[in-house]
Amino acid sequence: MSSDITNVEVLVMGGGPVGLVSAIQLGRAGIKTLLLERRATFSVHAKAGGIHARTMEIYRQLGLASIVRKNSADWNGIFTVGWMTRLTGIELGKITLGASQADLDLFHSWSPETMAFCSQDIYEPLFAEALKKYPSVELRLASEASTINQDEDGVSVGYTSPEHGKRTVRAQYVIGADGIRSPTRHRLGIGEDALPSFGNSINVVFEADMEAYRAGREYGLFWIVNGDIPDDEIFPARAAIGHIRELTTRPRNFEVPADKSALRGSRTNGNEEEKEDKNAWRERLGHYPI
């Protein structure tokens, strides 16, 4: 058989949280697994910061819960969402979870784990590091699948990577964990039944001293609700919501990587993702008051 063909029991497509956790599960069982991730690095944007208790239960079973907790934002077990006209404006209202001992007792009566607040760009590389302890699993970054074919005996997947060139993987099973727009699902002709998009989202990562505006409020999420932002394709008006901005908090022990971009932005709309020039983002966002 050609040396260009790798044989494994399970091929995992996608190195996000689902793919990494699937590979860790397989590694714990000693199953020969290959994990392919098309990106050369893991997530760079702060996203998916809220991890529900049921997910934390799964992480607990896999020995990952303590890793997540250690790197989570620390709000002393209290999570608050606030709505205001500006960070320095009128606070319209807030919802707080876990502020009382009764809340905490109720949560712990349901589960040994509570919700955690650790964003995907932090825990993805941590999970990849945890994956190294399982010798039956191999992770290959910058490896993008191009073909997938199934027969009675298994699945053949063609992929390319800078390190390995064009290769073929032969697996008994394939797990498609390559995101909401899953190329694996599309190649297999698997349809989707879902509600249409509710709107556009913008994710901007920036560094600034926000303490004067935060004013000691350890909120997990700040919603800015006003009508100052014009209605256009970038910031569409949403009824009474208006402009929305999220302020997230890094864990107290988090170190900012030395190699970082000054500003990164992406916009998603339906099935397309557009990358905007960072200077255009500065020009567009810089004059909006907070």
Beta strands, then each sheet from edge to edge (+ up, - down):
strand 1: 5-13
strand 2: 33-36
strand 3: 50-51
strand 4: 79-84
strand 5: 91-97
strand 6: 116-117
strand 7: 137-140
strand 8: 144-151
strand 9: 154-161
strand 10: 165-176
strand 11: 201-205
strand 12: 221-224
strand 13: 264-269
strand 14: 272-275
sheet 1: 7+ 2+ 1+ 10+ 9- 8+
sheet 2: 3+ 6-
sheet 3: 5+ 4- 12-
sheet 4: 11+ 13- 14+
end
